[in-house]
Structure formats: C-alpha cells, structure tokens
C-alpha cells in the first residue's frame, strides 16, 4: 500500500529504503542508489586543460583569414589564423591566449572563452564541447523549439501498448502513442499551451485522481521542475510557465516556495485508471541525443496483471480533459510566439 502521511505535514521527498526498487510503494520514486563524490585529481584537471587547448588550436588552424574578414597576407608557414590574430580579434592578450592553447593553469572566464569561440566560428556542438572542457556555463542561452520527426513517432507507435511520449524540457507533451492518451486523457484536444504535464497535474482533477499519492508525486515533480529550470535560467518559456502555474494553483505556489530540488529518475508509479483499475508501473526516461532536455518516457508494467491491463489501453476511449479558457490560452501562446521571434 502507498505510504500514508499526515495532512499538513509535508511528506519526505526521499526515504530510507532497504528493499529493491521493484518493491517500492512510496508513489513517487524509489530512493536513489548510494553515490559518492570524487574530487578530480590534479592530473585530471591538467588533462582537461590540455584537451581544451588542443581543441581550440585545432579550430584555429582550420579558420582562414578570409573567414574572419582579414586579408590573406603573405604565404603562411602554418594553416589557419595566427595566435596573435585570434587574440587581437577576441580582445585578449597574446600571451594569455598562447597559455590557453598550451593548457596552462590559468583562470578562464566564460566571457573570455565566449570571445574566442566567436572568433573561431564554432557551431553549437563545438561550442558546447569547449565550455564543457572548461567546466564553465555558456553565458548565451540558446532557446530552440523541440522537433519530433516521423521516425520518433514510429518508435512510439511500436512501443504500444506501453504508454510512451516525447516530453520537452519544460514537460511539454510533444508526441505520444494511443496507449499514452488512453492512460492520461484526451490532451491532444487541448490548446498547445495546456499539453504540459506540470500544468495538467495541478489543473486537471482527472490527472489528480489518476495518481495514488498525488501530493508526494506533485512535490517531486515541482522539485524536478526547479532543478531543470535552473539549467535554462533566462529562458522566457520557463518564466511564462511558472507565472501561469502560480496564478492557477495555490498548491503549486506553496510547493514551489519550498525550494526543493530533485534530479530526473526512473520513477515507480501506482496509477488508478478510470476503466482498467490499478496499474503498477515504472517510468523509463531515455534522452533524445539530438535535442537538449527532450526525452522519451515509457511506462512499463511491474507485474503481469498490469501487463495484461495495458494491452487494452490503445482501444480505451480517452477521458475528456476540461480546456483552459481560450483567453488564457491565447495570451500564453502569444507569449510563446514573442519569445521565439
């Protein structure tokens, strides 16, 4: 049976657990496996600096003077730009830039590294690689609209009768199979701004009735939202979703103000479907490597009875979900359009 908690006393987001994850019945997710922190050694830190220097040098050698608006000049002994040319264009000292390529132990700021990657014309993947090697956040946030191709949809369909969906970085439901719709409700009929798991958890009574321990699950979700939004600080889409949730749900406001933070996990869930009854499930999250923050979530059965019940999900008539007022939807969608313009 799900754990019981006294009303008014927040349930813990984690708990001591001596059994296996398969036996967990807390309603949100089993406790994470024990982990230990390891401080990088001096040799490892030096290795990262060398890797960064080698990478920057390789990008310099492929960048021609013409690519950065400089005249070709006399015959060059080495390919690409000279170190002094990169330093001049980036507005930094030649000695400091030389030390950067040599992997010296110097303080590299995000803004200075940004100047270098701009001069060298690094693409998004190369740029992310450089900042990871430097262990620095990219000071310029790239906000992209997630895309789901026909191949991904074909994979979702093949996973049926296991409910599966592509979830965006802000918990948008980007695509799904019929089993997922049969489990959660007819969310495809909602405006785009309302096809969001966090929004539905706090505004749809049917979604609340679906969850065995709604309060614990909702708190866990809000804590994960806080952790994910911090990685995209400055993204206007997060600010709009947060404002909308705070306006719509006092419970969300109270949970958000607790400042709880959690990472992603493969959660164990006990759901109560309006036709099929109790479903004991575990979610498996698989990251889509070509799009940051986008993942495929699959609900897998934890017992044979649930497996048999899932077979009927694709043919279940999805329950109707009450739509948000059109004025609210239009205003939110207008904000999304302006943010991406």
N, C-alpha and C positions, 0 to 999 in steps of 0.2 A: 504493500500500500504506500502511496505517496506520504512523505513526511508531513506532519501537522505542525503549524506554527501559530502562536497566539496572535490574534488580531491586535494591531498597534505596536507589536514588537517585530522589527524587520527580520526576516529570515536570512541566515547567513548565505552569502554567495558561494562559499566553499564549505566543506565539512570534512571531518575526519572519516575515513572510509577504509576498511580493512579487506573488503571483498574485491571481486573483479568488476570492471566497468559494466559487464553484462548483467550484473545483479543490482546495479544502482537503481533506486526508485525515487530519487530526490526531485525529479520533474524538470530540472534544467540541464545539467551536465554532470558527469562523474568528476570527482577530483582529478586534477592533472597528475601525471606521473611525477615522482620526485625528480628535481633537476638541481644541478649545481652550477654556480657561476665560475667561469675560468677567466682570469686576467691574462690578456695577451702578453707574451714574453717580449723582451727587447728585440730578440731575433725576428719574431713575427711582425712587430711594428716596423722594424727596418725593412722587412720583406715587402710590406705594403707600400712603403715609400718608394722602394726600388721599382715595384710594379707600376706605380703611378708615374714615376719618372720615365720609365721605358715606354709607357703608353703615350704620354704627352710627346715624347721625342718622335715616336713613330707617326703621330698625327702631324707634327711639324714638318717632317720630311716628305710627306705626301702633299703638303699645301704649297702651291706655287705662288710666286709674287703676283701674278695676274689675278689669282683667286681673291686676293685681299686688296686689289687696287694699286699695287706697286708696279713700277716699270720692271721689265725683266732684267735690265742691267747687263754687266759683263758676264762672261762664262763663269758658272759656279762649280766649285770643286765637289760640293755635296748636293743631293737633291733637296728640293723644298726651300723653305724660308731659313734664314739665319736666325740664331738665337737672339741677336740684338734687334732684329726686325720684329720678332714676336714680342719682345719686351717693350719696344717702342710703341707698337700698336695697342698693347694691353695696358700701357701706362705704369709699368713696373720697372724695377732696376734689372740690368742685365745680369749682375752677379746673383741676385736672388733667383732669377729665372733659371740660370745655369745650375744653381744648387737644387732647384726643384727637379730638373731632369736627372740630376745625379743621385737623387734620393737622399739628400742630406737631411739631417734632423732640424727642420725649420718649421715655424708656425705658418700654416697655410690657411688663410681665411676663405670663407665661402665666396665673398665678393671678389677677391683676387683670382681665385680659381675660375669664377664665372667670366672674368675678363679674358682669361687665357682660352677657355673653351669657345668663347665667341669669336676670337681672332682665328682660331683653328677650324671654325665651322663644323663643330661636332654635331652629329644628328642626335635625336632624343636618346637612343640606346647608348651611344658612345658617351654622351654627356652624363647619363645616369651612372654608367660604369666609372667614369672619372670621379664623381662625387662619392660613390661607394668606396673606392680605393682610398680616398682622402678622409673617409668617415665624417663627411660633412653633409648637411641638408642643402638641397638646391634652393637658393633664395628666390627663384622664379617658379611659381606653381603652374603646371600645365594642366588645364582642365579640358578633358576630351569627353565626347559623347560616346558611351559604350555602344558597340555594334554586335549584333548576333546574326551570323550568316546561316545559309541553308544547311551547311554541314553540321553545325551545332544543333540546329533544330532536329535534324535527322537522328543525332545521337540521343537527344531527349526522348524522341518517339520510340526508339529502340529499347530504352530503359523501362518503358511501361510493361507491367503495371506498377512498378516502383515509381512513386511521385518524384518528379525531378524538375528543377527550374534553374535558370540562369539568373543570379542575383547580382545587381550592380553594387558599386562601392557605397552607396547610400541606402542599400537594401531595396532598391527598385527591382520589381519583378520584370525582367527584360524578355523572357521567353519561358515556356513550360510545356509539359505534356498534359494529356487529358486526365491522367491519374492525379496530377497535382491540383488541377482545377476541381476535380471531383472531391478531393480531400479538403481543400481550403475554401472553396466557394467560387462563384462566378465573377472573380475580379477582372477578367478581360473586358467585362461590360462597363467597368468604371472608367472615369476620366483618367488620363495618363498620370496625373499628379497623385491619384489615390491608389494606384497599383504599386504600393510600397508596404513592405511587411511591417515596419515600425508603425506606420500610420494606421494600418488595419488592426494591429494588436491593441491599440489604445482607442480606436473609434468604432470598431465593429463588434457588437455584442456576440455575434456568432463565433468570431475568432476567439473571444474570451471563453465561451462555453466549450470550445474545442480543446482547450489546454487544461490538463489535470491540476496543475498548481500554477495558476495564471500569475499570481503576484511574484513568485520566485522567478518564473520564466521571463516576465516583463522586466524585472530588475536586472536580470542577467543581460537581456537584450539592450537595455539602456546603457549598462556599463560597457558593453561591446561597442555601442554607438559612440560613446565618449572616446574610447581608445582609437577607433577608426577615424573619427573626425579630426583628432589632433594631428594625424598624419597628413591631412589635407587642409591645414589651417589656412584660412583665407579663401577657400572655395565658397563662392556665393551660394551654391546649391545646398551646402550644409547649413548655412545661416538661414536660408529660406525654410528648409525642413524643420529646423529647430524652432523657429518662430511660429510656424504653423502648428506644431505639436504642443508647444507651450500654451498657445491660445485655445486649443481644442480640448486639452486634457489636464485637469488639476493633478491627476495621479502621475502623469508624465513629469509635470513640473516638480513634484515632490521627489520623485526618483532621480531626476536629473540633478537636482540641487544637492544630492548626497555625495556627488563627486566620486562614485565608484567607477573603477576601470577594470575591464577584463579583455583578454585576447580572444581570438577565434578558437573554436574547438569543435569536435565532432560530438554533438550533444545527444544524450539519450532522452527520449520524449515518450510520455504516455498521453495519447490523444483520444478524445471521445467523439467519434464521428456520428452525425445525426442519423445515419442509416445502418452503418456497419458495426457500431459499438466501439468497444475499447480496442485501441491499436497501440501495441508496444513497438516503438521504432527507435532507430538510431540514425542520425543525420551524418552523412559523409560529405565533406566540402572539398572540392577539387578546384584549384586555382586555374583560370584560363591564362596561360602564359603570355599571350599577346596583348592583354589588356589589364592594366593595373587595377587591383581591387575588385575585379569581376571574378565570380566563382560559380561553379555548378554545384548545387546542393541536391543530394539524393537521399530519400527516406527509405531505409532498408528495414526489413522485419527482424525482430529479435526472437520471435518464436514461430512455430509452424502455424498456429491459429491465425496470427496476424498475416502471415504469408498468404494463407488461403483467402482471408478477407480482402487483401489488396488486389486480388485478381478481379474483384468486382468494381474497383474504383473507376476504370475508364468508361464504364457504362452508367455510372451513377449520375442522376440529374443534379447538377451543382446547385447548391442553395443560393438564393438571391442575396446580394450584399447591398445594403442601402447606400445610395450615392451621396456624396457630399453636395452641398448647394452649388449650383452652377456658377454663381458669382465668386465663390471661394475658389473653385477650380480654375476659372478664367484668370483670376488675379495671380494664382500660383503659376499657371502656365505662362502668363505674361512675364513673370519674373524669371522663369527658366529661359525664355527666349532672349530676354535682355542680357542675361548672364552669359549666354553663349554667343552673343552678337559681337 
